[in-house]
Amino acid sequence: MQVRTVRQWTNEVPAAWETALRAFSPVSTVHSWLAFRWFSIQKVTEAGIVEAGRWVLYECVHESLIPGVDKDIVDMLGGCPPSRMKNPNARMVRLQFVDDWQCEMYRKHRVWARPCWVLQGPAGGHAVVYAEAEQKLLQLRGLPTEPPAVGDLPYAEFDTRAIAQLRSRNRLIQLGNDLDKLKSSGNAAVMEAERQAQLKAYRAEYVQHLENQMAPCVDFLAWYTTSAKTATECRETLPETSRAQADAAALTKERYIDTGDIPRVAA
């Protein structure tokens, strides 16, 4: 099946969605905030071209909050939008980092808008990409380390499921940052014991959130590995899980929650 993706700006965000999003993700210059973007996707199937557009939420980071290591991105965001670049090779290179929509968001809000969350599937959506630590945990749990592509799962609206997922993700990020910054005071031993208990509870909730988010991805992988149309392709593209990986997966969740360590897995 061929997929042709067209990124467009024309779809209007439903007013109720925007209101609900701003209730927990207000526009700000002191912290990141989320913005809707519509992706128009046409799937070429045996029955013809099927529209399969999806809403994607972008995390908008104000230029004052962009780390020094990423400052080069500001020059690209504030420079010529890719569609206006005359040199096709330069345009292709620029599109690896930013597109016209992101340049427009920078012009309007002075932010670096990065893809964060796609509204599709039965669980309120899922992350567009997974961080390195998340990928390691997923690998050791025997789960796919790459999320489904935009358009792979059924269309989903911005509802209570999506809001719950995003609130949980945001709270976990904030909690993780707070725990990293936590300093002992008073009785050092007691404070350290409390900190370790908080960290363990945080890791348990983090893993549960990750597993909930992966539910639609697991369903997709089950279909991909067993479907008569894709089973052969699957065997050619997905590496077979080694015995070491399978053994590690049985213990990694408990070990990570207890200690925070992600065990190394032999190939």
For each residue, the residues with C-beta under 8 A, 3 or more apart:
1: 43 44 45
2: 43 44
3: 41 42 43 44 149 151
4: 41 42 43 44
5: 39 40 41 42 150 151
6: 39 40 41 42
7: 37 39 40 99 101
8: 11 38 39 40
9: 37 38 101 104
10: 38
11: 8 38 40 53
12:
13: 17 18 36 38
14: 17 18 158
15: 18 19
16: 19 20
17: 13 14 20 21 36 157 158
18: 13 14 15 21 22 36
19: 15 16 22 23
20: 16 17 23 158 163
21: 17 18 24 25 34 36 57 158
22: 18 19 25 26 27
23: 19 20
24: 21 163 166 167 170
25: 21 22 33 34 166 170
26: 22 33
27: 22 33 60 109
28: 31 32 33 62
29: 62 64 110
30: 62 65
31: 28 65
32: 28 59 60 61 62 65
33: 25 26 27 28 59 60
34: 21 25 57 58 59 60 116 117 166
35: 57 58 60 105 113
36: 13 17 18 21 55 56 57 58 158
37: 7 9 55 56 57 58 101 113
38: 8 9 10 11 13 53 54 55 56
39: 5 6 7 8 53 54 55 56 150 151
40: 5 6 7 8 11 51 53
41: 3 4 5 6 51 52 53 54 150 151
42: 3 4 5 6 49 50 51 52
43: 1 2 3 4 49 50 51 52 151
44: 1 2 3 4 48 49
45: 1 48 49 50
46:
47: 50
48: 44 45
49: 42 43 44 45
50: 42 43 45 47
51: 40 41 42 43
52: 41 42 43 151 155
53: 11 38 39 40 41 151 155
54: 38 39 41 118 119 120 150 151 155
55: 36 37 38 39 118 119 158
56: 36 37 38 39 115 116 117 118 119 128 150
57: 21 34 35 36 37 116 117 118 119 125 166
58: 34 35 36 37 102 105 113 114 115 116
59: 32 33 34 113 114 115 116
60: 27 32 33 34 35 105 109 111 112 113 114
61: 32 65 66 111 112 113 114
62: 28 29 30 32 65 66 109 110 111
63: 66 74 106 110 111 112
64: 29
65: 30 31 32 61 62
66: 61 62 63 70 71 73 74 112
67: 70 71
68: 71
69:
70: 66 67 73 74 112
71: 66 67 68 74 75
72: 75 76
73: 66 70 76 77 97 98 112
74: 63 66 70 71 77 78 106 112
75: 71 72 78 79
76: 72 73 79 94 97 98
77: 73 74 98 102 103 106 112
78: 74 75 103 106 107
79: 75 76 103
80: 84 85
81: 84 85 99 100 103 104
82: 85 91 94 95 98 99 100 103
83: 91 100
84: 80 81
85: 80 81 82 90 91 94
86:
87: 90 91
88: 91 92
89: 92 93
90: 85 87 93 94
91: 82 83 85 87 88 94 95
92: 88 89 95 96
93: 89 90 96 97
94: 76 82 85 90 91 97 98
95: 82 91 92 98 99
96: 92 93
97: 73 76 93 94
98: 73 76 77 82 94 95 102 103
99: 7 81 82 95 102 103
100: 81 82 83 103 104
101: 7 9 37 104 105 113
102: 58 77 98 99 105 106 112 113
103: 77 78 79 81 82 98 99 100 106 107
104: 9 81 100 101 107 108
105: 35 58 60 101 102 108 109 111 113
106: 63 74 77 78 102 103 109 110 111 112 113
107: 78 103 104
108: 104 105
109: 27 60 62 105 106
110: 29 62 63 106
111: 60 61 62 63 105 106
112: 60 61 63 66 70 73 74 77 102 106
113: 35 37 58 59 60 61 101 102 105 106
114: 58 59 60 61
115: 56 58 59 118 128 129
116: 34 56 57 58 59 127 128
117: 34 56 57 125 126 127 128 162 165 166 169
118: 54 55 56 57 115 125 126 127 128 147 150
119: 54 55 56 57 124 125 155 156 157 158 162
120: 54 125 126 148 150 151 152 153 154 155 156 216
121: 124 125 126 148 153 154 156 215 216 219
122: 153 154 156 161 215 216
123: 126 161 165 212 213 215 216
124: 119 121 156 159 160 161 162 163 164 165 166
125: 57 117 118 119 120 121 156 161 162 165
126: 117 118 120 121 123 147 148 165 213 214 216 217
127: 116 117 118 130 134 147 169 213
128: 56 115 116 117 118 147 150
129: 115 147
130: 127 134 135 138 145 146 147
131: 134 135
132: 135 136
133: 136 137 262
134: 127 130 131 137 138 210
135: 130 131 132 138 139 145
136: 132 133 139 140 262
137: 133 134 140 141 207 210 252 256 262
138: 130 134 135 141 143 144 145 210 214
139: 135 136 142 143 145 245 265
140: 136 137 245 248 249 252 262 263 265
141: 137 138 211 249 252 253
142: 139 241 245 246 249
143: 138 139 211 214 217 218 221
144: 138 147 214 217 218 220 221
145: 130 135 138 139
146: 130
147: 118 126 127 128 129 130 144 217
148: 120 121 126 152 153 216 217 220
149: 3 152
150: 5 39 41 54 56 118 120 128
151: 3 5 39 41 43 52 53 54 120
152: 120 148 149 220
153: 120 121 122 148 156 216 220
154: 120 121 122
155: 52 53 54 119 120
156: 119 120 121 122 124 125 153 159 161 162
157: 17 119 162
158: 14 17 20 21 36 55 119 162 163
159: 124 156 162 163
160: 124 163 164
161: 122 123 124 125 156 164 165
162: 117 119 124 125 156 157 158 159 165 166
163: 20 24 124 158 159 160 166 167
164: 124 160 161 167 168
165: 117 123 124 125 126 161 162 168 169 209 212 213
166: 24 25 34 57 117 124 162 163 169 170
167: 24 163 164 170 171
168: 164 165 171 172 209
169: 117 127 165 166 172 173 209
170: 24 25 166 167 173 174
171: 167 168 174 175
172: 168 169 175 176 202 205 206 209
173: 169 170 176 177
174: 170 171 177 178
175: 171 172 178 179 202
176: 172 173 179 180 202 206
177: 173 174 180 181
178: 174 175 181 182
179: 175 176 182 195 198 199 202
180: 176 177
181: 177 178
182: 178 179 195 198
183:
184: 188 191 192 195
185: 191
186: 190 191
187: 190 191
188: 184 191 192
189: 192 193
190: 186 187 193 194
191: 184 185 186 187 188 194 195
192: 184 188 189 195 196
193: 189 190 196 197
194: 190 191 197 198
195: 179 182 184 191 192 198 199
196: 192 193 199 200
197: 193 194 200 201
198: 179 182 194 195 201 202
199: 179 195 196 202 203 260
200: 196 197 203 204 257 258
201: 197 198 204 205
202: 172 175 176 179 198 199 205 206
203: 199 200 206 207 256 257 260
204: 200 201 207 208 257
205: 172 201 202 208 209
206: 172 176 202 203 209 210
207: 137 203 204 210 211 253 256 257
208: 204 205 211 212
209: 165 168 169 172 205 206 212 213
210: 134 137 138 206 207 213 214
211: 141 143 207 208 214 215
212: 123 165 208 209 215
213: 123 126 127 165 209 210 217
214: 126 138 143 144 210 211 217 218
215: 121 122 123 211 212 218 219
216: 120 121 122 123 126 148 153 219 220
217: 126 143 144 147 148 213 214 220 221
218: 143 144 214 215 221 222
219: 121 215 216 222 223
220: 144 148 152 153 216 217 223 224
221: 143 144 217 218 224 225
222: 218 219 225 226
223: 219 220 226 227 230
224: 220 221 227 230 234
225: 221 222 230 231 234 238
226: 222 223 231
227: 223 224 230 231
228: 231
229:
230: 223 224 225 227 233 234
231: 225 226 227 228 234 235
232: 235 236
233: 230 236 237
234: 224 225 230 231 237 238
235: 231 232 238
236: 232 233
237: 233 234
238: 225 234 235
239:
240:
241: 142 245 246
242: 245 246 265 266 267
243: 246 247
244: 247 248 265 266 267
245: 139 140 142 241 242 248 249 265
246: 142 241 242 243 249 250
247: 243 244 250 251
248: 140 244 245 251 252 263 265
249: 140 141 142 245 246 252
250: 246 247
251: 247 248 254 255 263
252: 137 140 141 248 249 255 256 262 263
253: 141 207 256 257
254: 251 257 258
255: 251 252 258 259 261 263
256: 137 203 207 252 253 259 260 261 262
257: 200 203 204 207 253 254
258: 200 254 255
259: 255 256
260: 199 203 256
261: 255 256
262: 133 136 137 140 252 256
263: 140 248 251 252 255
264:
265: 139 140 242 244 245 248
266: 242 244
267: 242 244
